[in-house]
């Protein structure tokens, strides 16, 4: 794999356009747009303050830059560089900004979640939505962009409002039987809305587009509940990851559990493939080393490479007991990702291994055989699955992003692959521009 030269970056703000033709990056108050193939600068925009958030429109024609500290959003056009738009929320402040699916409306959330302001780039009209709830995932659009579901909090109760995105008129408004609504997500076909409660109570509610309660599911009581939820691309399965370290699958006909998967500590099935990441140190020829060694050679000596090795079963993964009396304990299924054909499900368990306290084990589960297919044990924590989907095209593949690790990995049907990127330099903001060295803080596949 070939790497380009290192570009300056601020706040890890680097995004590919949806059509895969452009790459936008931020350096303080400047927005740089490059061509993906040549990496040549196409446009250079200057904003009023340091950029804190960027987002492409769905058609890749516009890009918004949010400056939360000043409550300002600026919008730039790639087709007409001389055109620009400025949105000022004034004294209401700004804490979040996003595009609508049509790429012609911007939704701004004011401070203290007092309201959501919908700005139209075409008609210059403004619409207001009151009482948005401050939760983990309180706003979600359908795949076709026709409807918006918004979580609301009124009179100490949770509500859901469904709006038509064409004119932002209210379609349905209903209350939910939740103590503290945490998140919701539309099914890919846009017919069912999944709503889940706080982690203190295991409860998933399924609503139709007209607000009817289709089903409610609860696996257990009096323990930490739901941690992650994901729909399959076919809308036939709803995967629910919980703090007990299990994933439960609901079917779309009866909304009952059809099977459950766990992260077993002991792998006894001979058909399960277990990959373990191991460090590979370079061999040193001490007789020909100069003292002190050159700077380039010293950097290569201190950098270790890694590879994945297949371990023959049975395998026992020794895990540490998480600290339960602290907030956000490292336990449970925190990430779920389906393959594009809904055949495979990748999960990540937060329980750390005893041999590497910072490691997070991951498993790849086969839906048809209802068994663990492959297990990966990386040296460094896996922070996030790739946003590019669990697959390149329609082949089963998984791209993994790491924070503060020099080796991003790609998981292919033939096995995982580790790519050497450079020496580790832990930085909270940005990528250090050091010749020959690179800190991988985030990564994404091009379109």
Buried (B, 14 or more C-beta within 10 A) or exposed (E): EEEEEBBBBBBBBBBBBBEEBBBBBBBEBBBBBBEBEEEEEBBEBEBEBBBBBBBBBBEBBBBBBBBBEBBBBBBBBBEEEEEEBEBEBEEBBBBBBBBBBBBBBBBBBBBEBBBBBBBBBEEEEEBEBEBBBEBEBBBBBBEEBBBBBBBBBEEEEBBBBBBEBEEBEEBBEEEBEBEEBBBBBBBBBBEBBBBBBBBEBBBBBBBEBEBEEBEEBEBEEEEBBBBBBBBBBBBBBBBBBBBBBBBBBBEBEEBEBBBBBBBBEEBEBEEBBBBBBEEEEEEEEEEEEEEEEEEEEEBEEEBBEBBBEEBEBEBEBEBEEBEEEEEEBBBBBBBBBBBBBBBBBBBBBBBBBEEBEEBBBBBBBBBEEEEBBBBBBBBBBBBBBBBBBBBBEEEBBBBBBBBBBBBBBBBBEEEBBBEEBBBBBEEEEBBBEEEEBBBBBBBBBEE
